[in-house]
Amino acid sequence: MIPAAFDYHAPTSVEDALQLLGSSGDVKVLAGGQSLIPVLKLRLAAPEVIVDLGRIESLRGIREDGDALVIGAMTLHDDVARSSLVATHALLLSKAAQTVADPQVRHRGTFGGALVHADPAGDMPAPALALDASFVIVGPSGTRTVAAADFFQDLFTTAIGEGEILTEVRVPKHTGWGAHYEKFSRVAQQWSIVAVAATVQLEGSTIAQARVALTNMGSVPIRATATEQALVGVAVDASAIAAVVADIAEGTRPPSDLNGDSDYRRHLVTVLARRAVLAAAG
């Protein structure tokens, strides 16, 4: 499996990267390479130019900015999983990052790359959606910010346009919230058959606020807003939470494949949602 020939560029600034993106009509951006490299080897894509963002240091790192946590697009999954800032202010991202593939992938794959790839079975889009993250995109026309609800548009399709780059992700702080990412895979380290991202804020033994999103229950991650609203005021009790999440699959369009048909996924997501909310509530 050898990729078709291409020109390779590794700019050291966002400005240089944008210039390279505008210089060819057949160009691909390389982040961590965990998704793109296999595609190139299988010759499912044969771009003329590859622009590698790995040397742009300004795209890496995690910092606070007022009420938001800012994560650079080229920050590694492992850095997100190990960050004390993320664990304190966006625990759901930390929990999800720990489940991504295996240690080798987490040390090469990037947070932003996984979001832009927008695989419906990927583990980072649903947590970003649940936390109301916003995406800072830079392109020929300048900088714009897109909410997570508008960022994921279809299978492997996002709001990023031609010649644009995701530079950072801004996540509103959810300090003190409990969180859990409940993932089910056929074998270890595989893509999620179904997963549920849940984070809750408690008042005593009652859920005061909840954020829930679903992985691989459609062509994009799905925010379970009706379930979030129904969880408010519910006691942290297995039977009470099970009753609330019983309808969480309503309106979803899960795929059918070798790992399970759509009905199986609809059942599975209710089981995982109960576990995720209970675990998030401690």
C-alpha positions in Angstrom: 0.0 0.0 0.0 1.9 3.0 -1.3 0.3 6.4 -1.8 0.3 8.1 -5.1 3.0 10.8 -5.6 2.4 14.2 -4.1 4.3 17.4 -3.2 4.9 17.7 0.6 5.0 21.0 2.5 5.5 21.6 6.2 4.9 25.3 6.9 5.8 26.8 10.3 3.0 29.4 10.4 -0.7 29.6 9.8 -0.2 32.3 7.2 2.2 30.1 5.2 -0.2 27.2 5.4 -3.1 29.3 4.1 -0.9 30.4 1.2 -0.1 26.9 0.3 -3.7 25.8 0.5 -4.6 28.5 -2.0 -1.9 27.5 -4.4 -3.5 24.3 -5.6 -7.0 23.0 -6.2 -6.1 19.4 -5.2 -4.6 19.7 -1.7 -5.1 17.9 1.6 -4.2 19.1 5.1 -2.3 16.7 7.3 -2.7 16.9 11.1 -1.8 13.8 13.1 -2.3 11.6 10.0 -4.2 8.8 11.8 -7.1 9.1 9.3 -5.5 10.6 6.2 -2.5 8.3 5.9 -4.5 5.1 5.6 -6.7 6.8 3.1 -3.7 7.8 1.0 -2.2 4.3 1.2 -5.4 2.7 0.0 -5.5 5.4 -2.8 -9.0 6.4 -1.8 -7.5 9.9 -2.2 -4.7 11.1 -4.4 -4.0 14.8 -3.8 -1.3 16.7 -5.6 -0.2 18.5 -2.5 0.0 17.7 1.2 0.2 20.5 3.7 1.5 19.2 7.1 0.5 21.4 10.1 2.8 19.5 12.5 5.4 22.3 12.7 3.1 25.1 13.5 3.6 25.5 17.2 1.0 28.1 17.6 -1.7 25.5 16.9 -0.7 23.4 20.0 -1.5 23.9 23.7 -4.2 24.3 26.2 -5.0 27.5 28.1 -7.7 29.4 29.9 -9.3 32.5 28.6 -11.9 33.8 31.0 -14.9 31.5 31.1 -13.5 29.3 28.3 -10.9 26.6 27.9 -8.9 27.0 24.6 -7.4 23.9 23.0 -5.2 24.3 19.9 -6.2 22.2 16.9 -2.9 20.4 16.8 -2.9 19.4 20.5 -2.5 15.6 20.8 -5.2 13.4 22.2 -2.8 12.3 25.0 -2.2 15.9 26.0 -6.0 16.4 26.3 -6.4 13.2 28.3 -3.6 14.2 30.7 -4.2 17.9 31.1 -5.1 19.1 34.6 -6.9 22.1 33.0 -9.1 19.9 30.9 -9.8 17.6 33.8 -10.8 20.5 36.0 -12.9 22.6 33.5 -14.0 20.1 30.8 -13.8 16.6 32.3 -15.9 15.1 29.6 -13.2 15.8 27.0 -10.6 14.2 29.3 -12.7 11.1 29.7 -13.4 10.7 26.0 -9.8 11.3 25.0 -8.6 8.5 27.2 -10.7 6.1 25.1 -9.4 7.0 21.7 -7.9 4.0 20.0 -4.6 3.0 21.7 -1.6 4.9 23.2 0.3 5.0 19.9 -2.7 6.7 18.2 -3.2 9.1 21.1 0.4 10.2 20.9 0.1 11.0 17.2 -3.6 11.9 16.6 -4.7 15.4 17.2 -7.8 16.9 18.8 -8.6 19.2 15.9 -7.8 16.6 13.3 -10.4 14.2 14.8 -13.0 16.9 14.9 -12.4 18.0 11.3 -12.4 14.4 10.1 -16.0 14.2 11.5 -16.2 10.5 11.5 -19.7 9.7 13.1 -18.0 6.9 15.1 -15.2 9.1 16.3 -14.9 9.8 20.0 -14.3 13.6 20.2 -17.2 15.2 18.2 -20.0 14.2 20.6 -18.2 15.5 23.8 -17.4 18.8 22.0 -21.1 19.1 21.0 -22.3 18.3 24.5 -20.1 21.0 25.9 -21.2 23.7 23.4 -17.7 24.1 22.0 -17.0 26.6 19.3 -14.6 26.3 16.5 -12.2 29.0 15.4 -11.6 28.8 11.6 -9.1 30.9 9.7 -9.2 31.3 5.9 -8.6 33.7 3.0 -11.5 35.9 4.2 -10.3 36.1 7.8 -11.3 34.4 11.1 -14.7 33.2 12.0 -16.2 31.2 14.8 -18.7 28.3 14.3 -20.7 26.7 17.1 -20.5 22.9 17.4 -24.2 22.6 16.6 -23.4 24.1 13.1 -19.9 22.6 12.6 -20.8 19.0 12.0 -22.9 19.0 8.8 -22.9 15.4 7.4 -20.8 12.3 7.1 -17.1 13.4 7.1 -18.4 17.0 6.4 -17.9 20.1 8.5 -18.4 23.8 8.2 -14.7 24.3 7.1 -14.6 25.6 3.6 -12.0 25.4 0.9 -8.7 27.0 1.9 -9.6 27.2 5.6 -7.9 25.7 8.7 -9.3 25.0 12.2 -6.9 26.8 14.6 -8.5 26.2 18.0 -11.5 25.0 19.9 -13.1 27.1 22.7 -14.9 25.1 25.3 -17.1 26.8 28.0 -15.9 25.9 31.4 -17.9 23.2 33.2 -16.0 23.4 36.4 -17.2 21.0 39.1 -19.4 19.0 36.7 -19.2 15.2 36.8 -18.7 13.5 33.4 -18.4 10.1 31.8 -18.0 8.8 28.2 -19.6 5.3 27.9 -18.3 3.6 24.8 -19.2 0.2 23.3 -16.9 -1.5 20.8 -16.9 -5.0 19.3 -13.2 -5.4 20.2 -10.8 -3.2 22.2 -9.4 -0.1 20.5 -11.9 -0.1 17.7 -14.3 2.6 16.6 -17.4 3.0 18.8 -20.4 1.0 17.7 -22.3 3.4 19.9 -21.2 5.8 22.7 -22.8 8.3 25.0 -21.1 11.5 26.3 -22.7 12.8 29.5 -21.8 15.5 32.0 -24.0 16.7 34.9 -24.0 19.3 37.6 -25.6 18.1 40.9 -27.4 19.9 43.7 -27.2 17.4 46.5 -28.4 14.1 45.1 -30.4 15.8 42.3 -29.4 16.6 38.8 -29.5 20.4 38.3 -28.1 20.5 34.7 -27.2 17.9 32.2 -25.5 17.8 28.8 -25.7 14.6 26.7 -24.6 13.7 23.2 -24.5 10.5 21.1 -21.8 9.0 19.0 -22.6 6.9 15.9 -26.4 7.3 16.1 -26.5 9.2 12.8 -24.3 10.8 10.2 -23.3 13.5 12.7 -23.0 13.5 16.5 -26.4 14.1 18.1 -27.3 16.4 21.0 -30.0 14.7 23.2 -31.6 17.9 24.3 -35.0 16.4 25.3 -33.1 14.0 27.6 -31.1 16.8 29.0 -34.2 18.7 29.9 -35.9 15.6 31.3 -32.9 14.9 33.6 -33.2 18.2 35.4 -34.6 17.7 38.9 -34.2 13.9 38.7 -32.7 12.1 41.7 -29.5 10.2 41.2 -31.2 6.8 41.1 -30.7 4.0 38.6 -34.4 3.3 38.0 -35.3 7.0 37.7 -32.5 7.7 35.2 -33.4 4.6 33.2 -36.9 5.9 32.8 -35.7 9.3 31.6 -33.3 7.9 29.0 -35.7 5.2 27.7 -36.6 7.4 24.7 -33.2 8.8 24.0 -33.0 7.1 20.6 -36.2 8.7 19.4 -35.6 10.7 16.2 -32.1 9.2 15.6 -31.0 7.4 12.4 -28.3 4.9 13.4 -26.6 2.9 10.7 -26.9 -0.8 10.1 -23.6 -2.7 9.4 -21.7 -5.8 10.4 -21.5 -4.6 14.0 -25.2 -4.3 14.4 -28.4 -3.1 12.8 -30.2 0.2 13.6 -32.6 -1.4 16.1 -29.7 -2.9 18.1 -28.1 0.5 18.3 -31.3 2.1 19.5 -31.5 -0.4 22.3 -27.8 -0.2 23.1 -27.8 3.6 23.4 -30.5 3.5 26.1 -28.3 1.1 28.1 -25.2 3.2 27.6 -27.0 6.4 28.4 -28.1 5.1 31.8 -24.6 4.0 32.6 -23.1 7.3 31.4 -25.4 9.5 33.4 -25.1 7.4 36.6 -21.3 7.4 36.3 -21.2 11.2 35.6 -23.3 11.7 38.7 -20.8 9.7 40.8 
